[in-house]
Amino acid sequence: MTSDLEALVVAADDPAGLASFWSGVLRRPLGVGTAVLPVTETEFPIRFVPTTAPKDVPNQMHFDLTSSSLEDQQETVDRALELGGSHLDIGQGPDAEHVVMADPEGNELCVIPPGNNFLAGTGTIGALSSDGSQAVGYFWSQALGWPLVWDQDEETAIQSPRGGSKISWGGPPVRQKTARNRLHLHLSPVGDDGVTAEVQRLVALGASRVDPALADPACLAEEWLPLLDPDGNELCVRA
C-alpha cells in the first residue's frame, strides 16, 4: 500500500487572492472554488486554505521555477512582480543567477535560469525545494512510492515514476521548526486496506501522530488525519 500526493496545501491570509497570483505566475487555470490550481501532466494540484497565523519565519518548502531561456526567466520575474510579488534578499549576492522572490504573502520562490540539469524535463515548477534531512527524503520516497533521483552528501530528491516536478531536501543543517508550516502535503491512500492501515504504515516509516489541538483547523474541518513526518513537518491523510 502507498499514498498518492493529492495536493500541496498552502495556508493563506487570502486564499483566493494567492491562488490568483500563482495561477498567473504558473499560467495554470484556476479550478473549482477559485482557490485550487488543478493537476497538470507535470505538476501536482495546489490548494489554498485560510489561516490567521502570521508568517514570521522562512518556509520549509519553496518553489523552484524553471526557465527555457534567459528571456523566459525575466518574463517570469516580471510577471510575478506585476501580480504583486517582490524581490527577496536572503544573502544570495549580486552574482547569483537564480532570482529569489516572494509572493504577495511573503512565501519564498526562486526563478532558476535555463540549463539547470537537475530540473531538466520537469515542469514550470521544477522542484518543491525543502529544508530537511536525508532521513525525511527516504521517508517520503517510501510514503509516496517515488524513487530517489538524487542522494548525495545527505541531499535527497524524489520524483514520481510518471515524471514531473521533483521534491528535494537540502540536508544539514536543518533549520529548527518553530511554527506550523504554511505549506504541507495531503495524501490519499491507494489500495483496499483503508486509511487506518495506511496511517499505521506511515507511522512505521517514521511519521508520528498529532494532537488535533495542534493541527491545522482547515484540515480538521475537512476530516483529514494529521501526522508529522520524521522532521516534524505536517502532513495529512484523507480520512
N, C-alpha and C positions, 0 to 999 in steps of 0.2 A: 504494500500500500504506500502511496505517496500523496502529496498535495500539489494541486495546481496553484500557480500565482494568479489569484483572481484580480487583484488590483494593488497599485501603490496608493495609499491613502495619505492625503495632505491636510493637516489641520490648518484652518484659515480663519482670519478675522472676518473676511468677506469671501465665502466660498465661490459665489457666482462671479465676482469680480476677478478673483485669482484664476479661476477656470478660463475666463475670457482672455486674460493675459497669456496664459500658456497655450491656449488654442491659437492665438495669433502668432506667438513665437515659433511654435512647432508646426504651424499650418495644418492643424488637425481640427476637424469639426467638433463642435460641442454635441454632447449626447443628451439623453433624456434628463430633464431637470436642470439643464444649463450648468451643472457642476460636475460633469463627467466628461472625460476625453476617452472615447471608446477604443477598444483594441484595434491595432493595425496589424499588418503582416509581420512587422519587425518590432513592434513595441507593445508593452502591456497597457491595460487601461489605467487611468489616473482618476481618482475620486477626490473631491474636495469637500471636507466636512467642517462644521462650525466649531470654533474654540473660543474661549475667553482668556486662555492663558497667554501671557506676553511672551514674545520671542526675545530672550535676552542672552542666549548663548549660540554659538555656531551649530548648525545642524549636523547630525551624524551622517546624513546622506545628502548628496547633491548631484545634479545632472551634469554630465559632460556631453556637450552638444557637438556634433561633427560638422565638418565643412568640406565641400567639394573643391573649393578654391579659396584664395585669399579674398576675392571679391565676395564670395558667398559668406565667408566668415564675417566680413564687415557688414554685409546686409543683415545677418542675424543680429549682430550687435546693435545696428541702427534700429532694427525692428523692435528689439527689446526696449531700447531707450524710448522710442516713440510710444510704446504701450505702457510705460510707467516704470520700467526697470532703471537701474543705476549702475555705474561702475563701483567696484568694491576693492579697497586696498587691504590685502591680507599679508603684505610684505613681499609680494611676488617680484618687485623690482621692475625697472623700466625695460629690461631686455626680455621679459617673458613674452613668449609667442602666443600663449593662450590668454584669453581675455576673461578676467574674473569680474562677475557681475552679481547683482542681487535682484530678485523680482520685487514687485511693489510692497511685499510684506517682509522683505529682508532675507528671504531664502536664497542661499548661495547657488550659483551656477557658473560653469566655465564654458566658454566657446573655444573649441580646440581648432587649431589650424589644420589645413589639409596635409595628407601624407603621414598621419599617425597610424602606424602599423597595427597597434593594439586594437584600435577602433575600426579597422578596415572591415567592410562587409556587415556592419551593424545597421543602425538606423539613425534618424536625426538625434535621438537620444542614444549616443554611443555606449554610455555606461551610466549606471546608477553607482556613483563612486562613494564609498563608505569608509568611515573610520571604524576599524575593527581588527580583531586578532585573526591569526591563522586558524585557530580552532573554530571561530564563528564562520569562516569561509567553508570549512569542512562540514559544519553543521548544516548550512544552507544548501550545500551540494546534495547532501543526503535527504534533507527535508523535501526539496523540490524534484529530486531526481535529475538535476542538471549537472553535467560533468564539469570538472575543473578544467579551465582552459589556460590558467596561469597559477603556478605555485612555486614561488621563488623568493628567497630572503624573507619568508614569513608574509609576503604579499600573496593574495589569492584572488581569483576571479572565476566566476561560473557563467555559463551561457546555456540557454535552452537548446536541446538537440535540434530544434527547428531553426536555430539561429536567432538573430535579432539582438536587442540590447543586452549588454552584459551587466552583471553586478560584481563589483570589485571591493576589496578591503585592503587598506594600506599597510596593515601590520603595525608593530610597535614603533613609537609609543602610542598607546590608545588613550585618547582623552577621557578623563573621568566624567561619567554621566551625572549630571546634577539636576536634570529636569526631564519631564516626559518628552520624547521625541515628537517633533511635528510631522515627520514622515515615518510611516511604518507599513509593513506588508500585510495583506489579507490573503489567506489561503483557503482553498476549498478541497476537502478530502476527495480522493479518487478511489473508487472501489466500493465493495459492498460491506465492508467491515464496520462502517459507521464512524461518527465523529469521536466517540469515546475511545475507540481503538486507535484512531489517528493521533489524538492528544497523548495517549499513552506512548505511542511510538516517538513522537516529538520529545516528550519528557525523557525517554530512554536515550535519545540522541544528545540530550544536554539542555533542553528547554526547561523552564520552571513555570509553575502556576502563579497567578497574580491574584492578590486580594481585590475583589471587584471594586472596593472603595478607592483603589489606586488606579483603576483602569480608565480609559477614555470614555466619558459618558456617551459620546456619539456612537461608539461601537456597542456599548452595552444596550443602548436603545434599540439597536437592530439585532440584538441577541447573538452577537459574536462572542466567542470564548477567548478571553485574553490570556496570553502567555508572554514570557520573556525568553529571548534567545540566550546562548551562553555568555554573551557580553552584557546582558541586561537590557537589550533593546526590545521594545514592544513588538508583538505580532498578534494577529487574531486569526482564529479558525472558525469557519462558518459552522454554526450550530445545527 
